[in-house]
Amino acid sequence: MWWINIAGFVLLGVYLLGIWKFLGGFNQTTFNRDILTRLFLALLWPPLLIISKSYRSNFGKALRGS
């Protein structure tokens, strides 16, 4: 079951990379610029990406802008 550990590390890496890229291009989005908004939107990017069309659009802007 060593592959479960590797899969967990890969998922954690993808999650952290998503946070890093989103924060790097955050200024390209239409979101409010305060620190709590940045933190909230960065930490919850996976579920927000699934459920919000507006967030998906802004997430794409952030990834292209970083």
URDATA-V772188 format. One record per pair of residues at least 24 apart in sequence whose ideal C-beta (glycine too) atoms are under 8 Angstrom apart, sorted by sequence separation. I is the first residue (numbers start at 0). J is the second residue. If there is no record, write none. Layout:
I,J + I,J
This chain:
18,42 + 18,44 + 17,44 + 30,57 + 17,45 + 29,57 + 28,57 + 28,58 + 14,45 + 29,60 + 28,60 + 27,60 + 28,61 + 27,61 + 24,60 + 25,61 + 27,63 + 21,58 + 24,61 + 27,64 + 23,61 + 24,62 + 26,64 + 27,65 + 22,61 + 24,63 + 21,61 + 24,64 + 20,61 + 21,62 + 23,64 + 24,65 + 20,62 + 23,65 + 21,65 + 20,65
